[in-house]
């Protein structure tokens, strides 16, 4: 198929055959992941999903119905994490808060981010739009599919953090939510930065992230929705600010010309790491995955596809810090706590977490228990730091 954003010819990148959808789904049914990219706007997408969007959405629907990223019994409200702090800093740099009163967030979850903003700017009038039926929200919230929701064109600021990468109809989505803005209103969109993820050794190919954007593809997408790209930041996530305005000059976001080559290089890293793990497990080493997350599904799916019988024969454990996940079965492995885990042989620890601040906390917990014969990876990347506790 051609690029969903600019229409140019697609370039095949790689495929994975055995991928589960989400840790929030109670299904062991897998689907193939076939990734394509565009050399013109540098958009990268899940071609399987875009080729059959309705079927893919139906398959993923149970995950979103059960999706509760921030549970009221795990986190106080409002939770302000490092990503939220960076998003606020971006808005502070580019917004005149004296001109902003009515703010809506699409994909608001509990409303933590907007409530955090309101603690600095008390006059803000907030509204959240959330597709998942959460048991607790801290701001006024409309539940439902945003594509079916109509709001007046009165909002000064619209926020969509970590939403666009899930959308199989990105043009229609952006065009629709742009109608919520008044003329000259602002829209902040935040998506994962693929280059940052690859540089940090993250496996970004989770099934729910169907699109991976560049600055150029976001600029083109905004133009199609009548929005001007006026600011862009790549400090960690890829964050852009659009203005709803007819005519005028649009800041053209950059494409990253080496993006497709970097993806291929990352695929080679995956091959090398899994080969090393396989050799070690054939010698009796254990696999310990830390983080019952969608990243774990991506990594374990690759091993299942390539290793075949060795995956079944290997000794595997899955650790997670959240008690509500303990004893649940994810990809055939029962989730357990650290205090119930004692490796009997050489252990390959594999940290499975998408976000940097999570990985940093998780890394120290592994380092504290690492023995001289053990190995440590953050996903596919060998740990190159100092093993202070090894003797």
Secondary structure, 3 states (H helix, E strand, C coil): CCCCCCCCCEEEEEEEEEECCCCCCCCCCCEEEEEEEECCCCCEEEHHHHHCHHHHHHHHHHHHHCCCCCCCCCCCCCCCCHHHHHHHHHHHHHCCHHHCCEEEEECCCCCHHHHHHHHHCCCCEEEEEECCCCCCCCCCEEECCHHHCCCCCCEEEEEEECCHHHCCCHHHHHHHHHCCEEEEEEEEEEECCHHHHHHCCCCCCCCCCCEECCHHHHHHHHHHCCEEEEEEECCCCEEEEEEECCCCCCCCCCCCCCHHHHHHHHHHHHHHHHHHHHHHHHCCCEEEEECCCHHHHHHHHHHHHHHCHHHHHCCEEEECCCHHHCCCEECCEEEECHHHCCCCCCEEEEECCCCHHHHHHHHHHHHCCCCCCCEEEECCEECCCCCCCCC
